[in-house]
Amino acid sequence: MASTWIYGIIFLVLAMQQSFLFLALASSNIHIVYMGERQHDEPELVQDSHHEILSNIIGSSEAAKESILYSYKYGFSGFAAALTESQAKQIADFPGVIRVVRNRVLSLQTTRSWDFLQVKSQIVNGITSMSQSGNGSIIGVMDTGIWPESASFKDEGMENAPPRWKGICQQGEKFNSSHCNRKIIGARWYVKGYEAEFGKMNTSDGVEYLSPRDASGHGTHTSSTAAGAPVQNASFMGLAQGVARGGAPFAWLAVYKVCWATGGCSSADILAAFDDAIFDGVDVLSVSLGSPPPLDTYIDDVLSIGSYHAVTKGISVVCSAGNSGPYSQSVINTAPWVITVAASTIDRAFPTVITLGNNQTFVGQAFYTGEDMNEFHPIVNGQDIAADDSDEDRAKSCVSGTLNATLARGKVVLCFATRSQSSAIVATSAVLDVQGAGVIFAQFPTKDVTLTWGIPCVQIDFAIGTSLLTYMDMTRNPIVKFSPTETAVGQQISPEVAFFSSRGPSSLSPSVLKPDIAAPGVNILASWSPAYSPFQSDMTQKHLPPLDFSIDSGTSMSCPHISGIVALLKAIHRTWSPAAIKSALVSTASLKDEYGQCTVAEGAPHKQADPFDYGGGHVDPNKAIAPGLIYDMGSSDYFHFLCSMGYNHTTISSMTRSSRRCNKSANFLVNLNLPSITIPELKNNLTVSRKVTNVGPANSIYTAFVEAPAGTEVIVKPSILRFNSTTRNLKFKVIFCSTLRVQGRYSFGNLFWLDGFHVVRIPLTVRTVIDNFYAQT
């Protein structure tokens, strides 16, 4: 652990384990020139137009070709090139150029989980059987690549790629065309933007591959979660043992490696991947990427730009909500055209028994499978063994460098999470540095178990931590031992919204409810890259074999769960739009845990979950097959949304290639046909419009039922909707009346449409305000 390189690996592990890295600002001169929809159908003509613009600025055609990194020419128009600030400003004034933005580096945000969701072939008329396990759907995954030898990607029983598929199997280091098969039908890699930021990548140390091959494990994990083939007796070092499988095991996979184990994901590379994925012909894009607030505008953010063009061409784009919870307004990827996924727990736990010298026992959670701690060791409080008296508060949470090595050596150290240091990985690293024997980490209650290495770390809550302190204070020579971790299924209430899962409302567009839906994202077992092991930097663990499976947590893990479900739905409903599929997921989601209680959101403290925690609720895949009614949207809705966000007509016309005029309406944002209604400022009364499409029996009658948000009265007109063979679409209005004359907070309710069989529910989110509140005070 002494070398700088090893510390780099440690913090890479920390970042990957939390699945969310901080945004790094670009330091190069690479700029992305975004020009909206293509003006020409021929990609070569689009590319020629990019070279012409650059040539006019730089002065020669040859210099322009050397300057350009990517020409985006399939799904939309634009390019990435090396430009000075003055050149970037010149290009920004060119006709047809919407935005010029700096290249940035974004970050990466299952034996049990699919059974927990009831996605299994044994259910007659369930989503798995009706979709033939996703047969016919193509899932594109933008991530760190793939480990093609994994058993999750075997192609037994798979059909050949469909004729519509235009993708390629791009070769590179330790990856050739033979690594694609009838499961992995496409693989590409993108490094130009990354290298423009950090210089040429050196792969001689084996930390990375210049190819689609995954060096970090993250991309292999997300790909196998979405579409992995069944693998018998999968486990993480004997834990969570069972059949590991993806949600859509017969869906095809297309891999787009845009992220690198050595430092993140370049926006120029990401946009190139979107462009290729649209050309290749994917049905679903799974994108576990993002950057924390403050959020870029929708025409400055490459994920919003790329996903917009994908969605308008019929591709569903699924994104992670971020891992900055449980704080309000921390949600990312908030564009209304994407499906934004929060993370929830499943009913699997990893109990680990702590035994004290007086035979008193407590139960925490860990991933500990060794035997070296099954004998008693002395236990000390981190705060009591500070290396410097002035560092007692930091030693309390076991910050690196704060512990006295002499007093910690060979002992178990009790550490307490604080505001400034809440990571069990950081604490374990600090204790390992001083040759401690183990860690007990006290923190806010959460079901998310942190994967540590080198020495065991058992996570407990503050109540147990306080009991341990009491024992230590009353005992002359306190000692402790750990029993090996066990796997327990069905013994904890789930789902709950994960502590780390980012929360709404959206800080960019508060009238668009985000996240949209919640799915399993805590302690998920899936395939891993054996090239990378979290134990590889620990000299005591060299005897461990490479890991073929690993457990990870984050909205990066919940995102591919929804991607797999979307692939199943696409296989059943080939003609449904991305908005229709999102509506089906949201309007059939569950608000209850498996015991019928209201879903809880982890936090400080825990609370009853609301739409800012989980959007429409926890996904219920089998109900989403037949939602009854859907709230559909298309290009014209997104056009008017962009108008209402304040972007000018010229910009929007170039982005959409639409001749429509911007008719800005003060209420259009709340009237966007989302499967939710969110009113950030209800002053008196407000009427909101929605339109539903009947996708159930032709002759259907639906009746409205409302659970009004506190402080409001809600009226639906008409309250009965009658559909027949010629009437499939009907509009209705929802009238909100504030009953409060105070500056309020958000309150929540639901609007149901019931026909005796279907329950079509959308969340209502309202905040009452007083007009000119600050003027009155």
N, C-alpha and C positions, 0 to 999 in steps of 0.2 A: 504493500500500500504506500510505499515511500515515494515512488516516482510520480512526476507530474502526469505522465500518461495514464497511470493507474487512477489517479484522482479524476482525470477526464472521463475515464470509463465509468467511475462511480456516479458522476453527475449525469452522464448519459443514461445510466440505468435509472436514476431518480426521475429523469424527465420522461423516459419511456414508461416507467412504472406508473407515473401519474398521468401519462398519455396526454400531456399538454405542456408545450414549451412556450416560453415567452417570445413574443414577436421581436425579430431582429430587424432593424432598419437597414436598408441597403447602403453599402458604402461605395459601390461602383458607379459607373456612369451609364448603366443599362437602363433604358426607358422602354415602356410599352406604349405603342401608339395604337389606340383603339378607334376603329372606324365603323363599327356597327355591322349591319347586315351587308352581305356582298352586293356589289353593283353588277357583277358579271357571274354567269353560271359556270364559266370555265375557270378552274383554279389557277391555271397558268396566267390568264389575263389579270386575275386578282394579284398574283405575285408580281407581275410586270408593273402594275400600278404602284406597288409598294417600292420597288426599285427606282421607279421614276421620281417619286417624291424624295427619296433619300438622295438620289443623284443631284437633284436640284439644290438640295441643302448642302451636301458635302462637296459637290463640285465635279465628281467623276463617277461613272458607272462601276468601275472596278473597286473604288473605295466604298461605294454603297454596298456592294456584295460582301466585302470584307467586314463591314460594320454590322450587317444584319445577323441576328441569331436565329430567329424564327419568322416565317411568313405565315400568318394565320389566314387560311384561304378556303377552308371547307365549310365549317359551320358558321363563320362570320369573317369579317375583314379586319386586319390589323397586322402589326409586326412588332418584334422586339429588336432593338438595335443599340449599339454604343453611340451615345450622343452627348455632346457638351450641353451645359445648361442653356446657352444661347441658341444652339441648334434645336433643342427641345422646345424652346419658346417659339421659334420660327415655325416648326412643324405644327404646333398647337393652333396656329392661325390659318393653316391650310384648309381650303374647303373640303368638307367631308370628314375631317378629323374631329372626333367627339371629345377625346381625352388623351392626354399624355401623362402617364404616371410612372414614378420610379419603380424599378424592380424591387421587390421586398422578399423577405424570407419568412414564410408562414411555418406553422408547426403541426405536429401530429396531435391531435386531440386525444365442444361445449356439451359435454355429456348430459347435463341436466336442463339447460335453459330452454331447449326446444320442447322437451317433455313438459316442462313447467307451463309453456305457452299452449300446450295441447296441439302442437304441430307434429302429428305422427300418423303413420299410414293406417293404423288400426281403427281410426275413427271413420266410420262410413259417412260419405258425403262431407268429409272434412276437407280443409284446404289442401292438405297433402295429396289425398286421393283424387280430388277433382282437378287438381293442376298437374297430375302425373309427376309430382315432385319437382315442378318447375320446368318440365321438358318444353323446349321451344323458346325459353327466355335467355337472354344474354346479359350477364351482370358485368359491368366494367368497374374495376376497383382502382382508385387513385391512392397510392400508398408507397410503401418502401420496396415493392416488388413481391416476389414469390419464391418459395423453395419447392421446385417442381417435383422433386423426388418424394415429397411427403405422401404418405398413404391417403391423405385427404383428397389428393388430386389425381388418383387413379381413374382411368376412363372406362372401366368395365361397365358394359350396358349402355354407354353413351352413344348417341348418334353422331354422325359427322356434322361439322359446322354447316349451317344452312347456306343456300346459294346467295342470300342477301348479304352475307358477311364479307366485308372488304378489308378486314384487318390483316396484320402481318405478325410473324414471329421474328422479332428483331434480335440478331445475335449480339454477343458481347463476351465479356470475361466469364468463363465457365458456364456459358449458356449458348446453346445452338438450337437449330430448328427442331432437333429431335426432342427437346425438352417441352415443346408444345405437343398436345395430343388432342383427343376428342373431348377432353375436359377443359384444358387451357388452350383455347383456340386462337388467342392472340396475346402478344407481349411486346411492349415498347418501353424504352427508357429515355429520360430527358435530363441532361446535365449541363447544357450550355448556360442557362441562367444561373445555376448554382456555382459553376466555375467562374462566371463573371464576377461573382461576389467574393469567392474564397480562393480563387486560383485553381490551377490544375490539380485534380484529385490524385493522390498517391495511393494506390491500392496494393503496394508491395507488402504492406504489413498484414494483409488479410482482413482488415476491418471492414472493407467495402468491396463491391464488385461493380465495374463499369458495364453493367448489363441489367436485364430484368431480375437477376437473382437477388434474393432478399438476404441482407447481412444482419439485420437487426431483429427480425421476427415479427414486427408489427404488421406488415402487409400480409404475411402468411397467416397470421392470426385472424385478421379481418376477412380475408378471402375465404378461409375454411369455415368461418362462422356463417358467412352468407350462403356458401354453396358447396361446402366440403362433402365428399363421399363418406359413408359410414365407416368408422374404424373401430374394431372391437378392442376391448381392454385398454383403452387409452387412459392415461393418468398423468399427473404431475408428480413424479417421484412417489407413486403409490397412492396419492390423494386424488379425490374426485374421480375415482375409477368408474368406467362404464363405456358406452358406445358414443364416441365423439362423432358428430355429424353436423352438417350445415342445414339451414332451413330449406334450401332449394337444391337438393343433392343432384338433381338431373338438369340443372341449369348450366349453361356454358359460362366460362370465366374468360374475361379479357383483362389483362394486367397492364396498368400504366404506372411505371415507377417514376414518381415525381419527387420523392423524399429520400434523403440520404442519411445513413446512420451517423455520419460525422457532422451533421449540422442543420437539418431542416429542409424546407421545400420552397423553391424559388417561384415567385408569381409568374414569371415569364415561362417557366417550364410547365406550370399548372395550366396556363391558358393554351399552350401548345397541345397538351394532353386532351383538354376539352375539344379542341378543334379536330384532332384525330379521332376521338371517340365518336363524335357526331358523324364523321365520314365513315368510320368502320361499321357502324350500325348497331351499337349497343341499345338495349331496352331500358336498363337501369344503370345509374352511376352511383357508386357508394364512395362518399368523400368524407373521411374522418379527419378533416383539416380545419384550420381557422386561426384567428388571432383575437386576443381579448380586446374589450373596449378600451379607448373610444373606437367606434365602428366607422369604417370608411363609408362614403355614400355609395349607392348602388351602382353608379357609373364610374367609381374609382376602385371598387373591390373586384378582383379578378374572379373570385368564386361566384359573386353575383352576376358578373358579365357572362362567364362561361356557362353557368347553370341556366341563365335566361335563354341563351341561344339553344341549349340542349332541350329545355322544356318546350319551347315553341316548336320544336321539331319532334315532339312526342316522347322524349326521353325523360323518365322520372329521375330526379336528382335528390339523393338522400344525404343529409349532412349532420354532423354532430353538433350538439347544442353548446359544447364547451364544458370545461371542468373548473370553473371559477365559483362554484356554489359554496355555501347556500345563499350568496348575496344577491339582492335584488338588482335587476337591470344588467346582469352579467351575461345573459344569453347572447350567442353569436349566430351567424348565418341566418339572418332574419328576413331575407327576401320572401315575399309571399308565394313565389313559384316553387320554392324548395320545400322538402319535408325535413323539419328540424327535430332531432331526436334527443330527448332527455334519457338519463340512465336510471334504472331501477334495480332492485335486488331480486334474487330468487330464493327458494326455500332450502338452499344448501348452506351449511355452516361447517366451520373447521375448528371444533372445540379442542382446547389444549388445557390440560389440568395443571395448575400451579399448586404444589404442596409445600407448606411451611414446616419448619422444624418442630412445631407443636402438633403436627398432623392435621392442621386446619387446611382446607382446600378451597381454591377459587378456580373459576373457569374463564379463560380468555380465549382469543383466537390467534392462530398462527399457521404457518406452513412449515412445521418442524417435523422431520422424519428421522432424525438421528437418535442416538442413544447416549451420547456423551453427557447430556444434561439430566439423565435419569438417575443421578446421584446428587447429593446435596452439595451446594456451593454457598459461600458467604454472599450476602446481599447487602448493598449499600445504596444510599440515596445520592443521586447525582449532585444535588445541592450541597451535600455534606463533604464532597471530595473535590471541591472546586480547586483548580490549579492556582487560582488567585482569589483572595477574599472578595475583591471587587467584581468577580465574575460569577457570584453565587446564583444570581437570577438566570444567567445564561447556562450555567452548569445544571440548573434545575431541569432544563429541557435537553441537556446533553448536546449543546452546540460544539462543533468540532474545535478542538484545542482548549476547551475549558475544563477538562477533567485531569486530575492528578494521576499520572500513570502508575505511580507506586501504590497508591491507595485503591486503584481500580483493577490492577492485574489479578486475573484469576477469579474475579467476583462477578456476580450478576448486578447490574446497575439499574436502579429504578429511575426512570425519566418521566417528567410531566410535560405534556404539550402546552405551549403558550401561544399567545397571539403571533409572536415573531418567529416561533419555531414549532411547527405542528407536524413535522415529518418524521415518521418512524425510521425511514431510511437514513436521514441525517443523524439521528440518534445512534442507530446501529453502527454507522460508519465511525462516529466519534468514539464509541466504546471499543470497537475493533482496533482502532488506532492505538489505544492504551492497553491492548491485550486483555480486555475484559472477557468473561466467559459467556455472558448473555445479557439480554436487555428485556426489561418489562416496561412497556410504554403505555402510560395512562393518558387518555384522550377523551374527547367528546364521544358519546356512544355512536357507533357506526358499524355496519356489517361488512364494510370494505376492509379486507385483510391485505396488508402490505407485504409484498414479497421482498425479503431481505436475504442476505447471504453471509457466509463466513461463520456467524454465530447466531443462535436462535433469538428471535424477538417475539415475545407474546404481547398482544395488544389487549388492554383492559380499559374499563371506564374509570372515571375519577373516584367513584365510590369504592371500587375495589382497591384503587391506588391508595386511598386514604386508610383503608383497613390494613394494607401492608405497612404503611408508615406507623400505624399504631402498634402493630406487632414488633416492628424494628425498634421503636422507642422503649418497649417494655421488655425487650430481650437482650441479654448481654452479648450473645454471639448469634445473631439472626442468620438463618440459612434457608435455602429454597432449592427446589428441584422441579423440572418440567417433565411431564409425560409426553410421549410422542403424539402429534396431532392425529385426530380421527376425522372421518368424513361423516357428517350427519345430514340426512335428507328428511324434509317434512317436519322439522322440529323448531322452525322459527317462522314467525308471521311474515309473509311476503305477498305481493310486492310492496316495497317502500321506495320512495324516491331517494336516490343516493345523496349523501351529504355533499359530495363534490359537484353534483350536476348543476350546471348554470341555470339561473332563474330569470323569468321575465319580470316586468314587461320589457319589450324591445326599447333600447335607448335611441334607436334610429327612426322607427315607425311604430309608435305605441298602439296605434289602432289595429295593427296586425298581431294577433296573438301568437306568441312564441314562448316556449317550444310548442310543437304541434302534437307530439305524442311521446310516450315513454315506453322503453323496452329494456330487457335485461342488459346490464352493463357492469355488474359487480361480480368479481371472482369468476370470470368466464374462462373455462378450459377450451383451448383450441390449438391447432397445429402451430409450430414454432420453427424458427430457423436453427438447425443444430450448429450453424456457424457462430451463433451468439448465445452464450449462456450467462445469466446473471451471476453465476459463480466463477466465471473464468478469471476474474481478477483476484480471487482468494487462493492463496497458496495452499490452504489446508483442504481444498475441495478438488484438487486435480484428479482424484480417483473417480470423480463422477463422470458418467457417460454424457455425451451431448444430449441436449433436450430436444425431443421430437414434439412435445406438447408443453405448453406453459399456461399459467393462470394470470390473467391481467384484468384490470378494471379501468373504466373511463367511458365517456360518451363515444370514444372511438370504438368501443365494443358494442354499445347499444345501436349505433348507426348501422352496422352490417346485419343486425337482426331484422331491422325494418327493410333493408335492401333485399334480404332473402324473401321476406313476406311480400314485398312489392313484386318480385319476380314470380312468385306463386300466383298472385292476383292477375298479373299480366298474362300468364299462361291460360287463365280461365276467361278473362275479359280482354280479348285482344284489341278491341276498339276503344277501350276506355282511355281517356286523357289522363295526364299526370295529376291534374286537379281532381278528377273524378276518383282516382285511386286514393289520393290524400283524404278526400271527403269520406270515403268508405272506411278508412282507418280511424279517423277522428270521431265520426258520428256513431261508431259501434264500440268505442273504447270503454273500458271498465273503470268505475270509480271506487270499486271495492277490492279488498284483499281476498285471498282464497277462503277466508272464514266469514265473509260477508260484512266485515267492518269497513268503515271509510278508510281509504288509503292514507297512510302517513308519509310525511316528508321528513327525512332526517335533517337535523339542524341543531341550533343551539338556542332554545330547546327544539325537540321534535314537535311537529304540529300536524293538524289535518291538512292534507295536500290540497292545493287549489290549482286553477288553470295556469298560473305562472310557474308552477312546479312541473306539471306534466301535460299541459295543453288540454287535449280532449280527454286524456286519461291514460290508462295502461292498455297497450295494444291487445286486442282479442282477435287473432287471425281468422278463426273459423266464422265468427259473426261478420267479418268484413267481406266475406264472399257475397253475401246477399244483404246489402244495407237498406234496401227498400227505396230510399230517396238519396240523391247525391246533389251536392252544391258544386256545379261545374264552372270552370273558367277557361278562357282562352286568350289569345294574343291581344284582342281588343281590350279585355279587362286589364291586362298588364300595361298596355299603352296608357289607359286613363289613370291607372295607379301612378305611373311615372309622372304624368302631367300634374296630378294632385300633390306629388312630392315636391313640386316646384321647379323641375327641370324644364328648360325652354323647348319650344316646339322644334327648332332646328336639330337640337341634340337628340330628341326622342325620335324624330322622323328618320334621322340617319341610323339610329340604333335599331329601329324596327322596320325601316323601309316602308312605312305606312304613309298614305296620303291624308289620313285623318287629321283633323284640327284638334288642338288642345282646348277643350271646353272645361275650364277649371271650375269645379264645384266644391264649395266649402265642405260638403258632406260626402264626397265621393269615397274618401278613405274608409269611412264606416260602412259605406254601401258596397264595397268590394265584396264579391260573392263568395266569401270564405265560409267554411263550416264552423264559424264562431262569430260572435259579435262582441267587439271591445270598444268601449266609449271612454276615452281618457278624461273627457271633460263634459259632464252632463250638468248644464246650468239650470235648465227648467224642464222643457220637454224636447224630445228628439224622435223623429220617425226614421227608421232604418228599413231598407228594402233588401229582400233576398228572393232568389229564384231557385226552385228545386226541380230536378228531373226524376221521373219515376223509372226505376230500373227493376221493379218488381212486377207482380201481376198487372196486366193492362188496366183492368177495372178495379181500382183501389180507392178507398176513402180514408183520408187521414184527418185526425182531430188533434188540435194543438193543446198542449198542457205546459204551463209555465211555473217554474220555481224562480220567483223574482229575486234579484239581488237585494240585500238589505238596503233600505232607504229609497226604494223605487217601487213604482207600480208599472206593470208591463201588460200591454194589451196587444193581441195578435189579430190582424184583419187581412183576409177572412180567417176564421178559426177552424174552418173545415176546407180541405182540399179534395176535389173529386177528379180522378184521372180515368181516362178511357183509352180506347185504341187510337183515337185521333188527338187526344190531349195528354201529352207526356211532360210538358213543362208548364209550371204555374208559378206566379209571383205572389208574394204576400208582404205585408208590412208589419213591423214590430214597433210599437209606440212606447217609449220610455218616459215616465214622468217622475221627477225627483220629488220625494216627500220630505227632504231635508233642506234646510236653509243654512247649512254650515259647510265649511271647507272639509270635505270628507276624505276617506281613503277608499281604496278599491274594495268592492264587495262582489260576490260571485253568485251565479244562479245557473239555470239551465232552461232551454227551450226544447220540448219534446214534440215530435209528430208520431202519433200512434194509429195503427190500423188493425190492432188485434193480434198481429203477428210480429211486425217490425217495431222496434223502438229506435227512432232516429233522433239522437240527442246532440245538440251543440251547446257549448258553454257560453254563458253571458258574463261579461266582465265590465263593471261600471264604476267610475269614480265621480262622485258629485262634487261640484265646485260652486263657489259664489262668484258671480260676475264682478270684476273690479275689486276682488278680495283685498288686495294690498292697498288699493286706494281708500277702502273703508277703514283699514287699520292705521 
